[in-house]
Amino acid sequence: MKKKYKVGYTTGVFDMFHIGHLNILRRAKEQCDFLIVGVTTDELCYSRKQKYPIIPQTDRMAIVEAIRYVDKVVPQKDMNKLEAVRENGADAVFVGSDWKGTDAWNRYEKEFAEIGCTVAYLDHTDGISSTILRDKLNQGEL
């Protein structure tokens, strides 16, 4: 079956790997021949969210790398998505549909289009996130 894109790129923290993470990676791989996943570094995560992931970066990268839908894992050291697209030769960037229509992603769509890259929005898996899991852990529900 011919895939829509040659090289796809997506990013995430992938802390406490869960079904939502797996769904994003599976849906992205269904649309591209080669899927590259940027795993957010511990430092970048802290600088953006003022908290470190529960699972360390090297472990998160190893987990994502072991997923059959993933062809290559790279560290995401900064938020320069245009540079990451160029470095990885991506013709598609996959992101959750919850970002569609935001100012940031409207800008990315225009920037990426100039270099032949498409933004493909993927459905979010409702009811699960690392934040939800972290909260349940803190409340003793897990």
C-alpha positions as CSV (number, residue, x, y, z in Angstrom):
1,M,0.0,0.0,0.0
2,K,1.4,3.4,-1.0
3,K,1.7,5.8,1.9
4,K,0.8,9.4,1.7
5,Y,4.2,10.7,2.9
6,K,7.8,9.6,2.6
7,V,9.2,10.8,5.9
8,G,7.1,11.8,8.9
9,Y,8.1,13.5,12.1
10,T,6.4,13.9,15.4
11,T,7.5,14.8,18.9
12,G,6.4,14.3,22.5
13,V,7.6,13.8,26.0
14,F,6.2,10.3,26.1
15,D,6.3,10.2,29.9
16,M,4.6,7.2,31.4
17,F,4.0,5.7,27.9
18,H,0.2,5.0,27.5
19,I,-2.3,4.1,24.8
20,G,-2.7,7.7,23.6
21,H,1.0,7.7,22.8
22,L,0.8,4.4,21.0
23,N,-2.3,5.6,19.0
24,I,-0.4,8.7,17.8
25,L,2.6,6.7,16.7
26,R,0.4,4.1,14.9
27,R,-1.7,6.7,13.1
28,A,1.4,8.6,12.0
29,K,3.1,5.4,10.7
30,E,0.0,4.5,8.8
31,Q,0.6,7.6,6.7
32,C,4.3,7.6,6.1
33,D,7.1,5.2,5.0
34,F,9.6,6.3,7.6
35,L,8.6,7.7,11.0
36,I,11.1,9.8,13.0
37,V,10.1,10.6,16.6
38,G,11.6,13.5,18.6
39,V,11.6,12.7,22.3
40,T,11.7,15.8,24.4
41,T,14.8,16.1,26.6
42,D,14.4,16.3,30.3
43,E,15.8,19.9,30.2
44,L,13.4,21.1,27.5
45,C,10.5,19.5,29.4
46,Y,11.5,21.4,32.6
47,S,12.0,24.7,30.8
48,R,8.5,24.4,29.3
49,K,6.5,22.8,32.1
50,Q,8.6,23.5,35.3
51,K,8.6,19.8,36.0
52,Y,10.8,16.9,35.0
53,P,9.3,13.8,33.5
54,I,8.9,10.8,35.8
55,I,10.7,8.6,33.3
56,P,14.2,9.8,32.4
57,Q,15.0,10.8,28.8
58,T,17.2,7.8,28.0
59,D,14.6,5.4,29.2
60,R,11.8,7.3,27.3
61,M,13.9,7.2,24.1
62,A,14.5,3.4,24.5
63,I,10.8,2.8,25.0
64,V,9.8,4.8,21.9
65,E,12.6,3.2,19.9
66,A,11.2,-0.2,20.7
67,I,7.8,0.6,19.3
68,R,7.4,-1.2,15.9
69,Y,5.8,1.9,14.3
70,V,8.9,4.0,14.9
71,D,11.9,3.9,12.5
72,K,14.2,6.4,14.2
73,V,14.3,8.3,17.5
74,V,16.0,11.7,18.0
75,P,16.2,13.9,21.0
76,Q,14.1,17.1,20.8
77,K,16.4,19.6,22.4
78,D,14.5,22.8,21.5
79,M,11.2,24.0,20.0
80,N,12.7,24.9,16.6
81,K,10.3,22.6,14.6
82,L,11.3,24.1,11.2
83,E,15.0,23.2,11.8
84,A,13.9,19.7,12.9
85,V,11.9,19.3,9.7
86,R,14.9,20.4,7.6
87,E,17.4,18.2,9.5
88,N,15.2,15.1,9.2
89,G,14.0,15.7,5.6
90,A,10.4,15.4,6.7
91,D,7.6,15.9,4.3
92,A,4.9,15.6,7.0
93,V,4.7,16.6,10.7
94,F,2.2,14.8,12.8
95,V,0.5,16.5,15.7
96,G,-2.6,16.1,17.8
97,S,-5.8,17.6,16.4
98,D,-6.2,19.6,19.6
99,W,-3.5,22.0,18.1
100,K,-5.4,22.6,14.9
101,G,-6.4,26.2,14.4
102,T,-4.0,27.6,17.0
103,D,-1.9,30.6,16.1
104,A,1.3,28.6,16.6
105,W,0.3,25.7,14.3
106,N,-1.3,28.0,11.7
107,R,2.2,29.6,11.5
108,Y,3.9,26.2,11.3
109,E,1.6,25.2,8.5
110,K,2.7,28.2,6.4
111,E,6.4,27.8,7.3
112,F,6.4,24.1,6.5
113,A,4.5,24.5,3.3
114,E,7.4,26.8,2.0
115,I,9.8,23.8,2.3
116,G,7.3,21.2,1.0
117,C,6.2,19.8,4.3
118,T,2.6,19.2,5.4
119,V,1.1,19.3,8.9
120,A,-1.1,16.3,9.4
121,Y,-3.5,16.4,12.4
122,L,-4.2,13.2,14.3
123,D,-7.1,12.5,16.6
124,H,-6.4,12.7,20.3
125,T,-7.2,9.7,22.5
126,D,-9.7,11.1,25.0
127,G,-9.5,10.3,28.7
128,I,-5.7,9.6,28.9
129,S,-2.6,11.7,29.3
130,S,0.6,11.6,31.4
131,T,-0.9,14.5,33.5
132,I,-4.0,12.4,34.2
133,L,-1.8,9.4,35.2
134,R,0.4,11.6,37.4
135,D,-2.6,13.1,39.1
136,K,-4.0,9.6,39.8
137,L,-0.6,8.5,41.2
138,N,-0.5,11.5,43.5
139,Q,-4.1,10.8,44.7
140,G,-3.3,7.1,45.3
141,E,-5.7,5.9,42.6
142,L,-3.1,3.8,40.8
